């Protein structure tokens, strides 16, 4: 399931310790962005059903949350932000497949584990 993030919830989500948070930012009137949202929603539900765990995905409407563009710049949509412990660790602009996101999350988990073991 993809959850909607608001101004009030954004900061609480990204600053959660030991959490990976994925936020897809897009205007609600962008047809490609809406399709991206639907693809990711279906993908995460399938993974949860078959594997049992997947970091939650959040959707940020850039029309109603313009401060996201102001804080992180606006170069294109849709845009995926991946945060770990309040730090932006990845920022991807454009359409992306669920498998690209999954690969990124596993890579980030591997890098995080290596940092923790030092």
Order of alpha helices (4+ residues) and beta strands (2+ residues): beta-alpha-beta-alpha-beta-alpha-beta-beta-alpha
